[in-house]
Amino acid sequence: MIENAYGANLLKGDKTTLYFRNALSYKKWLKVHCKSGNDDMGVHYLKPGGIDYTFSVHDNVFGGTLIWCTLSKGPDYKVSSRFDAYKQNKDKPHGKSYNYLAKDDGIYHSNLVEFKLHKKFDWK
């Protein structure tokens, strides 16, 4: 990696933090697995009402940062939804935060620009 005299990476752009929360009913656990072209963030299991799973990514100064995730629920985690959780877009501000809330009827999203939660993805 290219670093300047102060140790900062010149290829790192803006930082965005992704938050995932389990709001499923009946004590259902949520499985979260996110990846990018370079990294696998691993599998994380979220208990209902438990601690959020969060991680941060830096935009590539050349563009093209993409994070996709699979959220799964139900017995043996057979019901899931795979989606692009973050796609770099310099033309659309998002407040450096993407928030995902897993509910029984789908996955809801908000950010710090459009703070109101809205349903974005269905379970399959």
C-alpha positions in Angstrom: 0.0 0.0 0.0 1.1 3.5 -0.7 1.4 5.6 2.4 2.4 9.3 2.9 4.9 10.6 5.5 2.2 10.6 8.1 1.2 6.9 7.6 -2.1 7.7 5.8 -3.0 5.5 2.9 -3.4 7.7 -0.2 -5.6 5.0 -1.9 -8.2 5.1 0.8 -11.2 7.3 0.2 -14.2 8.1 2.5 -15.0 5.6 5.3 -18.5 4.1 5.5 -19.8 2.0 8.4 -22.3 -0.8 7.9 -24.6 -1.8 10.8 -26.7 -5.0 11.0 -29.4 -5.5 13.6 -31.6 -8.5 14.3 -35.3 -7.4 14.9 -36.7 -10.9 14.1 -39.5 -12.1 16.3 -39.8 -15.3 18.4 -36.1 -15.4 19.4 -34.9 -16.1 15.9 -31.2 -15.7 15.3 -29.9 -13.9 12.2 -26.9 -15.0 10.2 -24.9 -12.3 8.4 -22.1 -13.0 5.9 -20.6 -10.1 3.9 -17.9 -10.1 1.3 -16.1 -7.8 -1.2 -13.9 -8.5 -4.1 -10.9 -8.6 -1.7 -12.3 -9.5 1.7 -14.6 -12.0 3.4 -15.9 -10.5 6.6 -16.8 -13.9 7.9 -20.1 -15.3 9.2 -21.7 -13.6 12.2 -24.7 -14.8 14.2 -26.9 -12.1 15.8 -29.2 -13.1 18.6 -32.5 -11.2 18.9 -32.1 -8.0 20.8 -28.4 -8.5 21.0 -25.4 -6.4 19.9 -25.3 -5.1 16.3 -22.7 -6.4 13.9 -20.7 -3.5 12.4 -17.7 -3.0 10.1 -16.3 -0.1 8.2 -15.0 0.1 4.6 -13.0 2.7 2.8 -13.9 3.8 -0.7 -11.3 3.1 -3.3 -10.1 6.5 -4.7 -10.4 5.0 -8.2 -14.1 3.9 -7.5 -15.7 0.5 -7.5 -16.0 -0.4 -3.8 -18.8 -3.0 -3.5 -19.9 -5.0 -0.5 -22.5 -7.7 -0.8 -24.1 -9.6 2.0 -26.3 -12.6 2.6 -28.7 -12.4 5.6 -30.3 -15.7 6.6 -33.0 -16.7 9.1 -35.3 -19.6 10.0 -34.6 -23.2 10.8 -31.1 -24.1 9.4 -30.9 -20.5 8.0 -32.6 -21.7 4.7 -34.5 -18.4 4.2 -32.2 -15.7 3.0 -31.6 -12.5 1.1 -28.4 -11.7 -0.8 -28.0 -8.0 -1.8 -25.4 -5.3 -2.5 -25.1 -3.7 1.0 -22.8 -0.9 -0.2 -21.9 0.3 -3.6 -19.6 3.3 -3.9 -21.4 6.3 -5.5 -19.8 9.7 -5.3 -22.9 11.4 -6.6 -25.2 10.2 -3.9 -24.4 11.2 -0.3 -25.3 8.7 2.4 -23.8 10.2 5.6 -21.1 7.6 5.9 -23.5 5.1 7.5 -25.6 2.2 6.1 -28.0 0.6 8.5 -29.8 -2.7 8.0 -32.6 -4.0 10.2 -33.7 -7.6 9.6 -37.5 -8.0 10.3 -39.8 -10.9 9.7 -41.2 -9.4 6.5 -37.8 -8.3 5.0 -34.7 -6.2 5.4 -35.0 -2.5 6.1 -32.4 0.2 5.3 -31.6 3.7 6.3 -28.6 6.0 6.3 -27.7 9.3 7.9 -29.1 11.3 4.9 -32.4 9.4 4.5 -32.8 8.4 8.2 -36.2 6.8 7.9 -36.2 3.0 7.7 -37.7 1.7 4.5 -38.1 -1.9 3.3 -35.4 -2.6 0.7 -35.2 -6.4 0.3 -37.5 -9.4 0.7 -36.6 -12.8 2.1 -36.3 -15.6 -0.5 
